[in-house]
Amino acid sequence: MITQLLPVSEQSLAMASALLRQGELVAFPTETVYGLGADALNAEAVRNIFSAKGRPADNPLIVHIYDRSQLDPLCEIPEASLPLMEAFWPGPLTLLFPRKSTVPDVVTAGLPTVAIRMPSHPAAAALLRVSGVPVAAPSANRSGRPSPTTAAHVLEDLQDRIPLILDGGPCEVGLESTVLDLSHGDPVILRPGGITKDMLEKVLQRPVAVAGSVLRPLRENETALSPGMRYKHYAPRAVLTLVEGDPGKVVSLMRKRCLADRAEGRTACVLCFREHMEALRECNPHDIGSLSHPEETAHRLFDVLRALDEEGMDSVYSEVLPPEGMGLAVMNRLGRAAAFRTLRAD
């Protein structure tokens, strides 16, 4: 199969829409990351997503829509979801709803809920509108790899595995959507993202819980209720280790470990905040943004993780953020990218 990479245009959107209706796969930009889409009501087409990505079948997918009128055939609509849709749709918030029988089991991994969101990216909205079908779409990368925030990332992972990639430029947010479970009454964040806990609580006017699995691996036989809950995810090929503790001691330990790895013949570097770039100049520091702007780290993270592969790194040491606000989303992704491998700088 030859993969076409085309800029978003009226013609390429028409081609993509036709492919979706024919049961084919299309990669397309959203405001979070690039998605790999199939007609959500076509079980065979959805199964092809798992084949193209090498994705485990027990990992549920998110269904993308462009209008609330598309919800009724797919799910029951809890009253608590209405103010959230009003506040955050279109945008980077995924809601879990009780599913209807029209949604194939392959989309939900057999769960009684279906994850749905309405993307705000104009190309995604146009594709959904023109195709006229709800689109099941995980991130458009090989399973386990850092999520793609440019069309070039998609091509790197899926060339000759899918027929078409729509190039809409770099993604704005850079991390996948927040996933919120409303199906059991009390709201629970299953995957943090650009819509933070505080933002949700402000709209709902009540506490929002964070699932324990956000900052730890899934336990044996624990069900993945949301995309992005696998033990190792978003990972570069290098061995990534998180270093936490007092900032001065973190910088010192990262330098020590990085130089020791190099002395043993491994390629090594560090991911650090801009404030510490000079202190770690001997360690090929990669700028992950400013400590005071976690949204910048979120935007840059997947690009930096992919750059490590291009540079052929063997080992990488990374600073961490407090798991609050947007920092929670960053630490969820970094934790899974590192398979929760962590050093304490005490």
VOPAGU-2260 file (C-alpha; in pm, 1 decimal, decimal comma):
REM VOPAGU-2260
SITE   aa  ch    i         X         Y         Z
SITE  MET   A    0       0,0       0,0       0,0
SITE  ILE   A    1     127,0     346,6     -91,8
SITE  THR   A    2      54,2     618,8     163,1
SITE  GLN   A    3     -38,9     961,0      26,9
SITE  LEU   A    4      46,8    1268,1     236,9
SITE  LEU   A    5    -173,5    1558,8     129,6
SITE  PRO   A    6    -233,5    1907,4     268,5
SITE  VAL   A    7    -583,8    1969,2     395,7
SITE  SER   A    8    -799,4    2102,0     112,0
SITE  GLU   A    9   -1148,3    2058,8     -24,0
SITE  GLN   A   10   -1017,8    1788,9    -256,5
SITE  SER   A   11    -819,7    1594,1       5,5
SITE  LEU   A   12   -1109,8    1612,1     252,2
SITE  ALA   A   13   -1341,5    1468,1     -13,8
SITE  MET   A   14   -1091,2    1188,0     -79,0
SITE  ALA   A   15   -1054,8    1116,8     293,6
SITE  SER   A   16   -1431,0    1113,5     345,0
SITE  ALA   A   17   -1478,1     867,5      58,4
SITE  LEU   A   18   -1209,6     640,2     205,1
SITE  LEU   A   19   -1378,6     641,1     546,3
SITE  ARG   A   20   -1716,0     551,9     394,6
SITE  GLN   A   21   -1545,3     267,7     204,1
SITE  GLY   A   22   -1407,7     119,2     526,7
SITE  GLU   A   23   -1051,8     249,9     485,8
SITE  LEU   A   24    -826,6     427,8     736,6
SITE  VAL   A   25    -732,2     796,6     730,1
SITE  ALA   A   26    -491,4     987,5     955,3
SITE  PHE   A   27    -601,6    1343,1    1031,8
SITE  PRO   A   28    -503,8    1636,0    1255,0
SITE  THR   A   29    -684,6    1731,6    1574,2
SITE  GLU   A   30    -602,6    2002,5    1827,4
SITE  THR   A   31    -446,7    1737,1    2055,6
SITE  VAL   A   32    -253,8    1487,5    1840,3
SITE  TYR   A   33    -301,5    1327,7    1497,4
SITE  GLY   A   34    -569,8    1057,2    1492,6
SITE  LEU   A   35    -600,8     737,2    1289,4
SITE  GLY   A   36    -965,8     716,9    1192,1
SITE  ALA   A   37   -1217,1     459,6    1071,3
SITE  ASP   A   38   -1595,6     454,7    1049,0
SITE  ALA   A   39   -1688,7     376,4    1411,0
SITE  LEU   A   40   -1993,9     175,3    1306,1
SITE  ASN   A   41   -1795,6     -48,4    1069,9
SITE  ALA   A   42   -1642,9    -320,0    1290,0
SITE  GLU   A   43   -1412,1    -452,1    1018,3
SITE  ALA   A   44   -1275,3    -104,6     945,5
SITE  VAL   A   45   -1212,3     -47,5    1317,0
SITE  ARG   A   46   -1028,9    -380,8    1343,2
SITE  ASN   A   47    -793,5    -248,7    1073,9
SITE  ILE   A   48    -690,9      32,8    1311,6
SITE  PHE   A   49    -559,6    -223,9    1558,8
SITE  SER   A   50    -370,3    -404,6    1280,4
SITE  ALA   A   51    -211,1     -87,5    1143,2
SITE  LYS   A   52    -100,8      30,5    1487,1
SITE  GLY   A   53     -15,3    -307,2    1638,6
SITE  ARG   A   54    -253,4    -204,1    1917,7
SITE  PRO   A   55    -386,4    -449,9    2179,3
SITE  ALA   A   56    -755,4    -523,5    2128,7
SITE  ASP   A   57    -833,2    -461,9    2498,0
SITE  ASN   A   58    -751,0     -92,1    2456,1
SITE  PRO   A   59   -1074,3     104,7    2383,5
SITE  LEU   A   60   -1098,4     377,0    2120,7
SITE  ILE   A   61   -1245,9     728,7    2122,2
SITE  VAL   A   62   -1531,1     808,9    1884,7
SITE  HIS   A   63   -1513,3    1154,7    1724,5
SITE  ILE   A   64   -1824,4    1352,0    1626,4
SITE  TYR   A   65   -1888,5    1702,3    1491,0
SITE  ASP   A   66   -2238,2    1763,6    1629,0
SITE  ARG   A   67   -2430,0    1663,0    1942,7
SITE  SER   A   68   -2710,3    1521,2    1727,2
SITE  GLN   A   69   -2475,7    1228,4    1656,1
SITE  LEU   A   70   -2478,9    1122,6    2022,4
SITE  ASP   A   71   -2828,2     976,4    2039,1
SITE  PRO   A   72   -2763,4     670,1    1816,3
SITE  LEU   A   73   -2440,3     595,2    2005,2
SITE  CYS   A   74   -2509,4     635,8    2376,9
SITE  GLU   A   75   -2725,3     738,8    2668,6
SITE  ILE   A   76   -2659,9    1099,3    2772,0
SITE  PRO   A   77   -2624,3    1158,8    3148,7
SITE  GLU   A   78   -2758,8    1494,3    3262,5
SITE  ALA   A   79   -2424,7    1573,6    3429,4
SITE  SER   A   80   -2257,4    1574,8    3087,4
SITE  LEU   A   81   -2463,5    1864,5    2952,3
SITE  PRO   A   82   -2276,4    2153,3    3121,6
SITE  LEU   A   83   -1943,9    1990,7    3028,1
SITE  MET   A   84   -2038,3    1967,9    2662,1
SITE  GLU   A   85   -2155,6    2327,3    2674,4
SITE  ALA   A   86   -1827,3    2444,3    2829,1
SITE  PHE   A   87   -1566,9    2228,9    2653,7
SITE  TRP   A   88   -1706,9    2096,6    2324,2
SITE  PRO   A   89   -1566,0    2128,9    2071,1
SITE  GLY   A   90   -1232,6    2078,7    2247,0
SITE  PRO   A   91    -994,2    1834,0    2416,8
SITE  LEU   A   92   -1242,1    1663,1    2651,2
SITE  THR   A   93   -1353,8    1301,4    2605,2
SITE  LEU   A   94   -1661,0    1183,7    2797,0
SITE  LEU   A   95   -1752,4     823,5    2876,5
SITE  PHE   A   96   -2121,8     748,4    2818,3
SITE  PRO   A   97   -2329,1     430,1    2857,9
SITE  ARG   A   98   -2313,0     282,3    2508,5
SITE  LYS   A   99   -2592,5     164,0    2283,0
SITE  SER   A  100   -2585,5    -159,7    2085,1
SITE  THR   A  101   -2510,6      26,2    1761,3
SITE  VAL   A  102   -2147,9      70,1    1874,3
SITE  PRO   A  103   -1941,3    -238,5    1786,8
SITE  ASP   A  104   -1763,2    -420,3    2070,5
SITE  VAL   A  105   -1428,8    -368,9    1896,7
SITE  VAL   A  106   -1460,4       8,8    1952,7
SITE  THR   A  107   -1518,5     -20,9    2328,2
SITE  ALA   A  108   -1306,6    -332,2    2398,0
SITE  GLY   A  109   -1634,3    -490,2    2510,5
SITE  LEU   A  110   -1692,8    -232,2    2784,6
SITE  PRO   A  111   -2042,9     -98,5    2861,8
SITE  THR   A  112   -1924,4     258,0    2796,5
SITE  VAL   A  113   -1818,5     444,4    2483,7
SITE  ALA   A  114   -1569,7     733,2    2484,0
SITE  ILE   A  115   -1676,9    1030,7    2270,4
SITE  ARG   A  116   -1536,3    1373,2    2194,5
SITE  MET   A  117   -1590,3    1662,2    1954,6
SITE  PRO   A  118   -1255,8    1792,6    1822,0
SITE  SER   A  119   -1210,4    2165,2    1768,4
SITE  HIS   A  120    -952,2    2143,1    1489,1
SITE  PRO   A  121   -1118,4    2280,1    1172,4
SITE  ALA   A  122    -980,8    1999,9     953,0
SITE  ALA   A  123   -1109,1    1730,7    1189,1
SITE  ALA   A  124   -1449,9    1898,2    1209,4
SITE  ALA   A  125   -1467,2    1929,8     830,6
SITE  LEU   A  126   -1370,7    1565,1     778,8
SITE  LEU   A  127   -1636,5    1446,1    1023,3
SITE  ARG   A  128   -1900,7    1667,9     868,5
SITE  VAL   A  129   -1826,5    1571,8     507,9
SITE  SER   A  130   -1794,7    1199,8     578,9
SITE  GLY   A  131   -2118,0    1194,2     778,2
SITE  VAL   A  132   -2001,6     907,4    1001,4
SITE  PRO   A  133   -1876,4     897,5    1360,7
SITE  VAL   A  134   -1503,2     821,9    1347,5
SITE  ALA   A  135   -1321,0     595,0    1590,7
SITE  ALA   A  136    -964,8     725,0    1619,3
SITE  PRO   A  137    -673,1     657,4    1850,8
SITE  SER   A  138    -345,5     845,3    1801,0
SITE  ALA   A  139    -192,5     783,0    1457,6
SITE  ASN   A  140     127,8     611,2    1571,6
SITE  ARG   A  141     257,5     259,3    1616,2
SITE  SER   A  142     137,1     128,5    1950,4
SITE  GLY   A  143     360,6     229,5    2242,2
SITE  ARG   A  144     542,8     503,1    2049,7
SITE  PRO   A  145     520,0     875,4    2130,9
SITE  SER   A  146     198,1    1019,3    1992,1
SITE  PRO   A  147     228,7    1216,2    1665,2
SITE  THR   A  148     189,7    1593,1    1667,9
SITE  THR   A  149     286,9    1644,3    1301,6
SITE  ALA   A  150     200,6    1465,2     978,5
SITE  ALA   A  151     569,6    1373,2     944,7
SITE  HIS   A  152     545,8    1175,5    1269,9
SITE  VAL   A  153     249,5     982,4    1129,8
SITE  LEU   A  154     435,6     904,9     807,7
SITE  GLU   A  155     735,6     782,4    1007,8
SITE  ASP   A  156     521,7     526,7    1191,3
SITE  LEU   A  157     251,7     431,0     941,3
SITE  GLN   A  158     398,6     473,6     593,0
SITE  ASP   A  159     265,1     202,3     359,3
SITE  ARG   A  160      23,2      85,2     630,1
SITE  ILE   A  161    -259,8     332,9     557,1
SITE  PRO   A  162    -375,0     500,9     234,0
SITE  LEU   A  163    -391,9     868,4     334,8
SITE  ILE   A  164    -254,1    1122,5     582,5
SITE  LEU   A  165    -407,6    1470,2     591,8
SITE  ASP   A  166    -144,7    1729,9     682,6
SITE  GLY   A  167    -292,1    2011,7     889,7
SITE  GLY   A  168      33,6    2133,7    1043,6
SITE  PRO   A  169     151,7    2093,9    1405,1
SITE  CYS   A  170    -108,1    2018,0    1672,2
SITE  GLU   A  171    -190,7    2297,9    1913,1
SITE  VAL   A  172    -220,6    2116,3    2247,8
SITE  GLY   A  173      31,4    1834,9    2195,7
SITE  LEU   A  174    -118,0    1586,0    2444,9
SITE  GLU   A  175    -426,1    1368,6    2405,5
SITE  SER   A  176    -762,1    1476,0    2543,3
SITE  THR   A  177    -874,4    1453,3    2903,8
SITE  VAL   A  178   -1093,8    1144,0    2953,6
SITE  LEU   A  179   -1372,1    1183,3    3212,5
SITE  ASP   A  180   -1595,0     897,0    3327,4
SITE  LEU   A  181   -1950,2    1001,4    3413,8
SITE  SER   A  182   -2106,4     658,5    3372,0
SITE  HIS   A  183   -2118,9     575,3    3744,0
SITE  GLY   A  184   -2242,8     908,3    3879,9
SITE  ASP   A  185   -1930,2    1051,5    4042,8
SITE  PRO   A  186   -1697,7    1210,8    3783,4
SITE  VAL   A  187   -1353,0    1047,7    3757,5
SITE  ILE   A  188   -1058,4    1152,5    3539,3
SITE  LEU   A  189    -920,8     839,9    3372,1
SITE  ARG   A  190    -664,9    1024,3    3159,4
SITE  PRO   A  191    -559,5    1384,5    3231,5
SITE  GLY   A  192    -514,7    1630,6    2946,9
SITE  GLY   A  193    -565,3    1991,8    2848,5
SITE  ILE   A  194    -893,1    2021,6    3039,1
SITE  THR   A  195    -770,6    2012,1    3398,9
SITE  LYS   A  196    -933,2    1890,8    3720,4
SITE  ASP   A  197    -986,6    2249,2    3837,0
SITE  MET   A  198   -1155,8    2344,0    3509,8
SITE  LEU   A  199   -1394,0    2047,4    3537,1
SITE  GLU   A  200   -1477,7    2117,9    3901,3
SITE  LYS   A  201   -1552,0    2480,5    3823,2
SITE  VAL   A  202   -1816,0    2376,1    3568,8
SITE  LEU   A  203   -1962,2    2083,1    3765,0
SITE  GLN   A  204   -1955,4    2265,3    4100,4
SITE  ARG   A  205   -1850,2    1945,5    4276,9
SITE  PRO   A  206   -1533,3    1741,5    4334,0
SITE  VAL   A  207   -1380,2    1545,7    4048,2
SITE  ALA   A  208   -1171,7    1240,7    4139,2
SITE  VAL   A  209    -854,3    1126,1    3963,4
SITE  ALA   A  210    -821,8     752,9    3898,8
SITE  GLY   A  211    -536,3     589,3    4087,7
SITE  SER   A  212    -404,8     440,2    3763,9
SITE  VAL   A  213    -318,1     787,5    3627,2
SITE  LEU   A  214      23,3     786,5    3800,7
SITE  ARG   A  215      90,4     414,5    3828,0
SITE  PRO   A  216      86,8     108,0    3599,1
SITE  LEU   A  217    -226,9     -98,5    3560,0
SITE  ARG   A  218    -233,2    -386,9    3805,1
SITE  GLU   A  219    -250,2    -747,0    3687,4
SITE  ASN   A  220    -594,2    -816,6    3537,2
SITE  GLU   A  221    -698,0    -449,5    3581,0
SITE  THR   A  222    -920,0    -335,0    3293,4
SITE  ALA   A  223    -817,3     -39,5    3077,6
SITE  LEU   A  224   -1127,2     181,7    3093,0
SITE  SER   A  225    -969,1     450,8    2878,0
SITE  PRO   A  226    -705,7     482,8    2605,4
SITE  GLY   A  227    -357,7     559,2    2737,7
SITE  MET   A  228    -375,7     336,0    3047,6
SITE  ARG   A  229    -132,2      68,3    2932,6
SITE  TYR   A  230     175,9       6,9    3147,6
SITE  LYS   A  231     425,1     137,7    2891,4
SITE  HIS   A  232     304,3     396,0    2643,5
SITE  TYR   A  233     431,4     703,5    2455,8
SITE  ALA   A  234     783,2     555,4    2486,4
SITE  PRO   A  235    1105,1     641,0    2302,2
SITE  ARG   A  236    1340,7     354,8    2221,0
SITE  ALA   A  237    1589,8     478,2    2482,2
SITE  VAL   A  238    1568,4     373,6    2846,9
SITE  LEU   A  239    1395,8     674,7    3005,5
SITE  THR   A  240    1431,9     738,3    3380,0
SITE  LEU   A  241    1251,8    1007,2    3577,1
SITE  VAL   A  242    1445,1    1186,9    3851,1
SITE  GLU   A  243    1254,1    1351,9    4134,7
SITE  GLY   A  244    1341,3    1536,7    4455,1
SITE  ASP   A  245    1505,4    1865,4    4547,0
SITE  PRO   A  246    1576,0    2053,8    4219,4
SITE  GLY   A  247    1945,3    2109,1    4295,5
SITE  LYS   A  248    1995,8    1743,8    4383,3
SITE  VAL   A  249    1798,5    1635,1    4077,4
SITE  VAL   A  250    2029,3    1833,6    3848,1
SITE  SER   A  251    2335,2    1688,5    4021,7
SITE  LEU   A  252    2213,5    1327,9    3999,2
SITE  MET   A  253    2109,8    1362,7    3635,4
SITE  ARG   A  254    2452,8    1496,8    3544,4
SITE  LYS   A  255    2624,8    1216,1    3736,6
SITE  ARG   A  256    2415,9     939,6    3578,7
SITE  CYS   A  257    2437,7    1080,1    3226,8
SITE  LEU   A  258    2817,9    1115,5    3235,1
SITE  ALA   A  259    2855,4     769,2    3391,7
SITE  ASP   A  260    2650,8     614,5    3109,3
SITE  ARG   A  261    2867,9     787,5    2853,1
SITE  ALA   A  262    3182,1     661,2    3024,2
SITE  GLU   A  263    3043,7     309,3    2977,5
SITE  GLY   A  264    2994,3     366,5    2604,2
SITE  ARG   A  265    2620,9     449,1    2595,9
SITE  THR   A  266    2471,1     755,0    2428,6
SITE  ALA   A  267    2296,1     955,0    2698,4
SITE  CYS   A  268    2126,6    1290,0    2748,2
SITE  VAL   A  269    1883,2    1471,7    2977,5
SITE  LEU   A  270    1539,2    1628,7    2944,4
SITE  CYS   A  271    1532,3    1939,8    3158,4
SITE  PHE   A  272    1355,0    2265,1    3218,6
SITE  ARG   A  273    1490,4    2578,6    3055,3
SITE  GLU   A  274    1598,7    2710,3    3393,1
SITE  HIS   A  275    1850,5    2422,2    3424,7
SITE  MET   A  276    1986,4    2404,8    3069,0
SITE  GLU   A  277    2311,0    2581,9    3157,3
SITE  ALA   A  278    2374,0    2368,0    3465,6
SITE  LEU   A  279    2336,8    2053,7    3251,1
SITE  ARG   A  280    2521,6    2179,1    2942,7
SITE  GLU   A  281    2765,1    1881,6    2952,6
SITE  CYS   A  282    2474,6    1638,1    2914,8
SITE  ASN   A  283    2324,3    1733,1    2576,4
SITE  PRO   A  284    2020,8    1891,5    2746,5
SITE  HIS   A  285    1684,6    1885,2    2566,8
SITE  ASP   A  286    1462,0    2181,0    2653,0
SITE  ILE   A  287    1116,5    2067,6    2771,5
SITE  GLY   A  288     994,7    2418,1    2850,3
SITE  SER   A  289     980,7    2638,7    3156,9
SITE  LEU   A  290     903,7    2522,7    3508,8
SITE  SER   A  291     649,3    2802,0    3536,2
SITE  HIS   A  292     460,0    2703,7    3215,7
SITE  PRO   A  293     360,2    2334,2    3225,5
SITE  GLU   A  294     140,7    2382,5    2918,5
SITE  GLU   A  295     462,5    2449,3    2723,7
SITE  THR   A  296     604,9    2117,4    2842,2
SITE  ALA   A  297     282,4    1946,3    2736,7
SITE  HIS   A  298     307,4    2099,2    2389,7
SITE  ARG   A  299     674,5    2002,1    2342,8
SITE  LEU   A  300     685,1    1660,1    2510,1
SITE  PHE   A  301     608,5    1419,2    2226,6
SITE  ASP   A  302     828,4    1610,7    1980,6
SITE  VAL   A  303    1119,7    1583,4    2222,5
SITE  LEU   A  304    1060,5    1211,3    2286,6
SITE  ARG   A  305    1065,5    1143,3    1912,2
SITE  ALA   A  306    1385,3    1348,7    1872,3
SITE  LEU   A  307    1559,0    1107,8    2112,7
SITE  ASP   A  308    1504,2     825,6    1864,1
SITE  GLU   A  309    1638,6    1032,8    1576,2
SITE  GLU   A  310    1953,5    1096,3    1782,9
SITE  GLY   A  311    1995,1     727,6    1868,1
SITE  MET   A  312    1992,8     773,9    2244,4
SITE  ASP   A  313    2044,4     470,6    2471,0
SITE  SER   A  314    1958,6     630,6    2804,6
SITE  VAL   A  315    1774,7     948,4    2902,5
SITE  TYR   A  316    1714,0    1115,9    3239,2
SITE  SER   A  317    1424,4    1355,9    3282,1
SITE  GLU   A  318    1313,3    1616,4    3531,7
SITE  VAL   A  319     955,1    1601,2    3657,5
SITE  LEU   A  320     671,1    1842,7    3730,0
SITE  PRO   A  321     439,3    1852,8    4032,0
SITE  PRO   A  322     133,5    1640,3    3933,5
SITE  GLU   A  323    -108,9    1933,3    3952,3
SITE  GLY   A  324    -307,4    2115,7    3684,0
SITE  MET   A  325    -146,1    2056,5    3343,6
SITE  GLY   A  326     146,8    1897,1    3528,6
SITE  LEU   A  327     -74,5    1595,3    3601,5
SITE  ALA   A  328    -117,1    1530,4    3229,2
SITE  VAL   A  329     256,1    1572,2    3166,1
SITE  MET   A  330     347,9    1330,0    3446,6
SITE  ASN   A  331      91,5    1076,4    3327,6
SITE  ARG   A  332     261,4    1068,7    2984,7
SITE  LEU   A  333     618,3    1081,3    3118,1
SITE  GLY   A  334     544,8     809,6    3372,4
SITE  ARG   A  335     415,1     571,2    3109,3
SITE  ALA   A  336     693,5     663,0    2865,7
SITE  ALA   A  337     942,4     563,9    3137,4
SITE  ALA   A  338     741,8     255,9    3242,3
SITE  PHE   A  339     736,9     438,3    3580,0
SITE  ARG   A  340    1115,8     395,1    3621,3
SITE  THR   A  341    1210,1     660,5    3881,0
SITE  LEU   A  342    1514,1     770,6    4082,3
SITE  ARG   A  343    1497,6     975,7    4403,0
SITE  ALA   A  344    1758,7    1250,8    4435,4
SITE  ASP   A  345    1786,4    1263,2    4815,5
